[in-house]
Amino acid sequence: MAQMAEAGYSYPTKVTGIIVSVLLVWSAYAFSGAGHILRLPLLRTGLTLISLVLLARALGFYFIMPAFPDNSLTFWLVSSALCFTLGLTYLLGLSQSWSRLSSRAKQSSER
């Protein structure tokens, strides 16, 4: 990616923009689940899916390695450890706030 960016290709910029956008949305869902910002739609579903995606990426890196042969084993191990840590963090936060998120959903539907 760095070589492509140095060569003037727009692909790395677009991919990075997409990744940043996804991470920003995921952060918004985390802050919403923690009650720091307004409640986002499908909050429990979103947080569940985010947790599953991160954990699947962390645990399934071996199966996607062949698609990216230029990445080093160090890259795969470090990025998988980060995804695993984030996935567990999302899952822990979700499990701790599951009932509160459920009661907030019921309260807003009763109005």
C-alpha positions in Angstrom: 0.0 0.0 0.0 2.8 2.4 0.9 4.5 1.7 -2.5 1.2 2.3 -4.3 0.7 5.6 -2.4 4.2 6.7 -3.3 3.6 5.9 -6.9 0.5 8.2 -6.9 -2.3 5.6 -7.0 -5.5 6.7 -5.4 -6.4 3.2 -4.2 -4.6 3.4 -0.8 -6.3 6.7 0.0 -9.7 5.2 -0.9 -9.2 2.1 1.2 -7.9 4.1 4.1 -10.9 6.4 3.9 -13.3 3.4 4.0 -11.5 1.9 7.0 -11.5 5.2 8.8 -15.3 5.6 8.1 -16.1 2.1 9.4 -14.0 2.7 12.5 -15.7 6.0 13.2 -19.2 4.4 12.9 -18.0 1.6 15.2 -16.7 4.2 17.7 -20.1 6.0 17.6 -21.8 2.7 18.4 -19.4 2.1 21.3 -20.1 5.6 22.7 -23.8 5.2 22.2 -23.8 1.9 24.0 -21.9 3.5 26.9 -24.6 6.2 27.1 -22.2 9.0 26.2 -24.0 10.1 23.0 -27.6 9.7 21.7 -28.9 6.2 21.1 -28.2 5.0 17.7 -30.6 2.7 15.7 -30.2 -1.0 16.1 -27.7 -0.5 18.9 -27.6 -4.0 20.4 -27.6 -5.6 17.0 -24.8 -3.2 15.8 -22.6 -3.8 18.8 -23.1 -7.6 18.5 -22.1 -7.6 14.9 -19.1 -5.4 15.5 -17.9 -7.8 18.2 -18.4 -10.7 15.9 -16.6 -9.1 13.0 -13.6 -8.2 15.2 -13.4 -11.6 16.8 -13.9 -13.4 13.4 -11.1 -11.3 11.9 -8.8 -12.1 14.9 -9.4 -15.8 15.0 -9.7 -16.3 11.2 -6.6 -14.6 10.1 -5.0 -17.8 8.9 -7.7 -18.2 6.3 -7.4 -14.8 4.8 -3.6 -14.7 4.8 -3.3 -16.2 1.3 -5.3 -13.3 -0.1 -2.6 -10.9 1.1 0.7 -12.7 0.6 2.9 -9.6 1.0 1.9 -9.1 4.6 4.4 -10.4 7.2 3.5 -12.9 9.9 4.3 -10.1 12.4 1.6 -8.0 10.7 -1.0 -10.8 11.0 -0.2 -11.6 14.6 -0.2 -8.0 15.8 -3.3 -7.0 13.8 -5.1 -10.1 15.0 -4.2 -9.4 18.6 -5.5 -5.9 18.3 -8.8 -7.1 16.7 -9.1 -9.8 19.4 -8.6 -7.2 22.2 -11.1 -4.8 20.6 -13.6 -7.6 19.9 -13.4 -8.8 23.6 -13.8 -5.2 24.7 -16.9 -4.6 22.7 -18.3 -8.0 23.8 -17.6 -7.2 27.5 -19.2 -3.8 27.2 -22.2 -5.2 25.5 -22.7 -8.0 28.0 -22.4 -5.5 30.9 -25.0 -3.1 29.4 -27.3 -5.6 27.6 -30.2 -5.3 30.1 -29.9 -1.5 30.2 -29.9 -1.3 26.4 -32.9 -3.6 26.4 -34.8 -1.4 28.9 -34.0 1.7 27.0 -35.4 0.2 23.8 -38.6 -0.8 25.6 -38.9 2.7 27.1 -38.5 4.4 23.7 -41.0 2.1 22.0 -43.6 2.8 24.8 -43.6 6.5 24.0 
